[in-house]
Amino acid sequence: MDNSPFLFLNVMQDPCLWRSIVASTGAFLLGAGLFWVLFAQTWLREWKQAKAKIAQLEETLENLKRQKSVGERLPFTKHLPGRKAVKSDQLPYGGLFTPSNFQFIAGLDEHFLRAMKSKGINEWKDLANIPLQELEVVLETAGLSFDRSKLESWQQQAIWAITDNWQALDAFQRNWIIPSGDVRTPLERAVMNLLGFPDDPQNLCIFAGINPDIQGLLQQAGLRSWQDLAAADTSRLLELLNGGEGYPFLPTWSKQAQLALEGKWLDLNNYQDQLQQSADPDVSH
């Protein structure tokens, strides 16, 4: 008779065997716990740190890519000391705009700006540094449709502003507006607005020495726009206004109009300040 089943039952009933099994299982669980405490948690923490480092490096790389086309920094004036005249080709707008002013950025309207500011994008540096994916989420959450290239252009324009490279920004915007048929860039319009110049080529009252009555006389004589006034020489103006007596800034009108035509609003603003401060203005500058 085969006693194998009974031997198995006898073995399973052996208390020493069960104690050995329990001890072995406990030792295994204890070892696994110690491994988790000593090694697995450390590995998991290092993995999370490495993942965060990779994300940081990717963000840095993206920022570097955006800054690649910024170019060399130009010697712009940070402030306008005493509102002195400066050369317009330097475009010293860094002393005109505050870092929270976005009105000069092409393609960025009030709807986009409101959504951005609600998420803490309040200054140029915030727009320049936010990852493009996060900016897309901000606008999508606000229910706004957009083109990715437009967002990239906003960030590039913000970088140009931060680095005082207004010349590059102006050149970019002049290419931007060509398809639209517009004659002024958003940057130029923003400068005009801040300096108080209306965008009306037939408004002659923006020039020092011309009031509505004088404007009426000039327009009656056929000088109806900035272009007409810029083309009129001093002798013609003297003839139209009976010798020019009582019009102290008359010799400067053509120059002022020419500055307006060329979009040199800072030069015009500073030149008018000089005229107002001088009893005998030097019209040769």
C-alpha positions in Angstrom: 0.0 0.0 0.0 1.3 3.4 -1.0 1.6 5.7 2.0 2.8 8.8 0.0 -0.4 10.9 0.7 -0.2 10.3 4.4 3.4 11.2 4.4 2.6 14.5 2.7 -0.2 15.3 5.3 2.2 14.5 8.1 4.8 16.8 6.7 2.3 19.6 6.3 1.3 19.2 9.9 4.8 19.6 11.1 5.0 22.8 13.2 8.7 23.2 12.5 8.1 23.4 8.8 5.5 26.1 9.2 7.7 28.1 11.4 10.4 27.8 8.7 8.0 29.0 6.0 6.8 31.9 8.0 10.3 32.9 8.9 11.5 32.7 5.3 8.5 34.8 4.1 9.1 37.4 6.8 12.7 37.6 5.9 11.8 38.1 2.2 9.3 40.8 3.0 11.7 42.5 5.4 14.4 42.4 2.7 12.0 43.8 0.1 11.0 46.6 2.5 14.6 47.5 3.3 15.4 47.5 -0.5 12.5 49.9 -1.1 13.6 52.2 1.8 17.3 52.1 1.0 17.4 51.9 -2.8 14.0 52.2 -4.6 13.0 55.5 -3.0 16.4 57.0 -3.8 16.2 55.8 -7.4 12.7 57.2 -7.8 13.7 60.6 -6.3 16.8 60.8 -8.6 14.6 59.8 -11.6 12.1 62.6 -10.8 15.0 65.1 -10.5 16.5 63.9 -13.8 13.1 64.3 -15.5 12.7 67.9 -14.1 16.3 68.7 -15.3 15.5 67.4 -18.8 12.3 69.6 -18.9 14.4 72.6 -17.7 17.0 72.0 -20.4 14.3 71.6 -23.1 12.8 75.0 -22.0 16.3 76.6 -22.0 16.9 75.2 -25.5 13.6 76.6 -26.7 14.4 80.0 -25.3 17.8 79.9 -27.0 16.2 79.1 -30.3 13.9 82.1 -30.0 16.8 84.3 -29.2 18.9 83.1 -32.0 17.7 85.7 -34.5 17.8 88.6 -32.1 21.2 89.7 -33.5 23.7 92.1 -32.0 22.5 94.6 -29.5 22.6 98.2 -30.7 23.7 101.2 -28.6 20.2 102.5 -27.8 19.5 105.2 -25.2 17.8 103.8 -22.1 16.1 107.1 -21.3 15.6 110.4 -23.0 17.6 112.8 -20.8 15.9 116.2 -20.8 14.0 115.1 -23.9 17.0 116.1 -26.0 16.9 115.5 -29.7 18.3 112.1 -30.8 18.9 110.5 -34.2 15.8 108.7 -35.3 17.8 105.8 -36.9 18.7 104.8 -33.3 15.1 104.3 -32.4 15.6 104.9 -28.6 12.2 103.5 -27.7 13.5 101.8 -24.6 13.0 105.1 -22.8 9.4 105.5 -24.2 7.8 102.1 -23.5 7.4 100.4 -20.1 7.9 96.6 -19.9 4.1 96.2 -19.4 3.2 98.0 -22.6 2.3 95.5 -25.4 0.5 97.8 -27.8 3.5 97.9 -30.2 3.5 94.1 -30.8 2.1 93.2 -34.2 -0.8 90.7 -34.2 -1.5 91.0 -30.4 -5.0 92.4 -29.9 -7.0 93.1 -26.8 -8.6 89.6 -26.6 -5.3 87.8 -26.6 -3.8 90.3 -24.2 -6.6 90.0 -21.8 -6.3 86.2 -21.7 -2.5 86.4 -21.3 -2.7 88.9 -18.4 -5.3 86.8 -16.6 -2.6 84.1 -16.4 0.2 86.4 -15.2 1.8 87.3 -18.5 2.1 91.0 -17.6 5.5 92.0 -19.0 7.8 91.4 -22.0 9.9 89.0 -20.1 6.8 86.9 -19.2 5.9 86.6 -22.8 9.4 85.9 -23.9 10.0 83.1 -21.4 6.8 81.2 -21.3 7.1 77.9 -23.1 5.1 78.0 -26.4 3.0 75.0 -25.4 1.9 76.7 -22.2 1.0 79.9 -24.1 -1.1 77.8 -26.5 -3.0 76.3 -23.5 -3.6 79.8 -22.1 -5.2 80.9 -25.3 -7.1 77.7 -26.0 -8.6 77.8 -22.5 -9.8 81.3 -23.3 -11.5 80.0 -26.5 -9.2 81.9 -28.8 -8.1 80.6 -32.2 -4.5 81.3 -33.3 -1.7 80.4 -35.6 1.4 79.0 -33.9 3.7 81.2 -36.0 1.9 84.2 -34.7 2.7 83.2 -31.1 6.3 82.7 -32.0 6.4 86.2 -33.6 5.0 87.7 -30.3 7.8 86.1 -28.4 10.4 87.3 -30.8 9.1 90.8 -30.7 9.2 90.7 -26.9 12.8 89.6 -27.1 13.7 92.5 -29.4 12.0 94.9 -27.0 13.9 93.4 -24.0 17.2 93.7 -25.8 16.5 97.2 -27.1 16.7 96.0 -30.7 13.9 98.2 -31.9 15.5 98.5 -35.3 15.1 94.8 -35.9 11.5 94.9 -34.6 10.7 97.8 -36.9 12.2 96.0 -39.9 10.2 92.9 -39.0 6.9 94.8 -38.8 7.5 96.6 -42.0 7.6 93.2 -43.7 4.6 92.2 -41.7 2.3 95.0 -42.9 3.2 94.8 -46.6 0.5 92.3 -47.4 -2.1 94.3 -45.5 -1.4 97.4 -47.5 -1.1 99.5 -44.3 1.3 102.4 -44.2 2.2 102.3 -40.5 3.6 99.5 -38.3 2.1 98.8 -34.9 5.3 100.1 -33.4 4.9 103.5 -35.2 1.3 103.8 -34.2 2.2 103.0 -30.6 4.9 105.7 -30.6 2.5 108.2 -32.2 -0.1 107.4 -29.5 2.3 107.8 -26.6 3.6 111.1 -28.0 0.1 112.5 -28.7 0.3 112.7 -32.5 -3.0 111.8 -34.2 -2.8 109.6 -37.3 -4.4 112.1 -39.7 -2.2 113.2 -42.6 -4.5 116.2 -43.1 -4.1 117.5 -39.5 -1.7 120.4 -39.7 -2.2 121.4 -36.1 0.2 118.8 -34.9 3.0 121.1 -36.0 4.4 123.8 -33.7 3.0 127.2 -34.7 -0.1 126.1 -36.5 -3.5 126.5 -34.9 -6.9 125.8 -36.5 -7.1 129.3 -38.0 -3.7 129.0 -39.7 -4.6 125.5 -40.8 -7.7 126.9 -42.5 -5.6 129.5 -44.3 -3.1 126.9 -45.5 -5.8 124.6 -46.7 -7.5 127.3 -48.6 -4.2 127.9 -50.4 -4.0 124.2 -51.3 -1.8 123.0 -48.6 -4.1 120.3 -47.2 -1.7 117.5 -46.0 1.6 116.9 -44.4 3.0 116.1 -47.9 1.8 119.4 -49.3 3.3 121.3 -46.4 6.6 119.4 -46.6 6.9 120.3 -50.3 6.2 124.0 -49.7 9.3 126.2 -49.4 9.5 129.1 -46.9 9.1 131.7 -49.6 5.8 130.4 -50.6 4.6 130.2 -47.0 5.7 133.8 -46.4 3.8 134.8 -49.5 0.6 133.0 -48.5 0.7 134.5 -45.0 1.5 138.1 -45.9 5.2 138.0 -45.1 4.9 135.6 -42.1 4.7 138.3 -39.5 3.3 136.9 -36.3 4.2 133.3 -37.2 7.5 132.6 -35.3 7.8 128.9 -36.3 6.8 129.3 -40.0 10.4 128.5 -41.3 10.2 125.1 -39.6 6.8 124.0 -40.8 8.2 122.2 -43.9 10.8 120.4 -41.8 8.2 119.3 -39.2 6.0 118.0 -42.0 8.9 116.1 -43.5 9.7 114.5 -40.2 6.1 113.4 -39.9 6.1 111.9 -43.4 9.2 109.9 -42.6 7.7 108.6 -39.4 10.4 110.2 -37.2 8.1 111.0 -34.4 10.7 111.1 -31.7 12.7 113.6 -33.7 9.6 115.7 -34.3 8.7 115.6 -30.7 12.2 116.6 -29.6 12.5 119.3 -32.3 9.2 120.9 -31.2 10.4 120.9 -27.6 13.5 122.8 -28.8 11.3 125.3 -30.7 9.1 125.9 -27.6 12.2 126.4 -25.4 14.0 128.8 -27.7 13.0 132.4 -28.5 15.1 132.3 -31.6 14.9 128.6 -32.8 17.7 127.3 -34.8 15.8 126.0 -37.9 18.9 124.5 -39.5 18.8 121.4 -37.2 
